[in-house]
């Protein structure tokens, strides 16, 4: 008699807000952690290459916000196009599309 437990994801998909979207220079990424967790945020191009990454860091429960200034890890501007914002925690991953005009 095996039982399976499902772990609740610490970030509710509905709590992830990306604005403005589409954006020109700076986009805000806002998310709400239901419980304390380690969080890593990556911006990827549509080929899956990581353009910009913020490392896995412990964060308290509650609302968090960060800004991406449409640049790579070296501060170089990235071209207009569609990107993916990936929010990873110990309990799961949420991905949202970003459009840079």
C-alpha positions in Angstrom: 0.0 0.0 0.0 2.1 2.9 -1.3 1.0 6.4 -0.8 2.2 9.4 -2.7 2.5 12.9 -1.2 2.4 15.9 -3.4 4.5 18.8 -2.3 2.9 22.2 -2.8 4.8 24.6 -5.0 6.0 27.6 -2.9 5.2 30.1 -5.7 1.7 30.2 -7.0 1.7 30.6 -10.8 -1.1 33.2 -10.4 1.1 35.3 -8.1 3.8 35.8 -10.8 3.4 39.2 -12.4 5.6 40.5 -15.2 5.0 44.1 -16.2 5.0 45.9 -18.4 4.9 43.1 -20.9 5.8 43.9 -23.7 8.5 46.2 -22.4 11.2 48.4 -23.8 14.1 48.8 -21.3 13.1 47.5 -17.9 10.7 44.8 -16.8 9.5 44.1 -13.3 9.2 40.5 -12.1 7.0 40.1 -9.0 6.2 36.8 -7.2 4.7 35.7 -3.9 6.4 32.9 -1.9 3.9 31.0 0.2 6.7 29.7 2.4 10.4 30.4 2.8 12.4 28.7 0.0 15.5 29.0 -2.2 14.8 30.9 -5.4 16.7 31.2 -8.7 15.6 33.4 -11.6 16.8 32.9 -15.1 16.1 34.8 -18.3 16.4 32.5 -21.3 16.1 33.0 -25.1 13.8 30.8 -27.1 16.7 28.4 -27.8 17.0 27.7 -24.1 20.2 29.6 -23.6 20.5 31.4 -20.3 20.9 35.2 -21.0 20.9 36.4 -17.4 20.7 34.5 -14.1 20.3 35.4 -10.5 21.6 32.6 -8.3 19.8 30.4 -5.9 19.3 32.4 -2.7 17.2 31.7 0.4 14.1 34.0 0.6 11.5 34.6 3.2 7.8 34.0 2.6 6.0 37.0 1.1 6.1 39.3 -1.9 9.3 39.7 -3.8 10.2 41.9 -6.8 13.1 42.3 -9.1 13.9 44.2 -12.2 15.6 43.1 -15.4 17.2 45.8 -17.5 17.2 43.8 -20.8 20.9 43.0 -20.5 23.0 39.9 -20.4 25.3 38.9 -17.5 27.9 41.3 -18.8 25.5 44.2 -19.0 25.3 44.2 -22.8 21.8 45.0 -24.2 20.0 42.0 -25.7 18.0 42.3 -28.9 14.3 42.7 -29.2 12.4 39.5 -29.1 10.7 36.9 -26.9 12.4 35.6 -23.8 11.4 33.3 -21.0 11.6 34.1 -17.3 12.1 30.9 -15.3 11.5 31.0 -11.5 12.9 27.9 -9.8 12.5 26.9 -6.2 13.2 23.7 -4.3 9.6 22.7 -4.9 9.1 23.5 -8.6 9.5 25.7 -11.7 7.3 28.4 -13.3 8.1 29.9 -16.7 6.5 33.1 -18.1 7.1 34.7 -21.5 8.6 38.2 -21.8 8.5 40.4 -24.9 11.2 43.0 -25.4 10.3 45.5 -28.0 
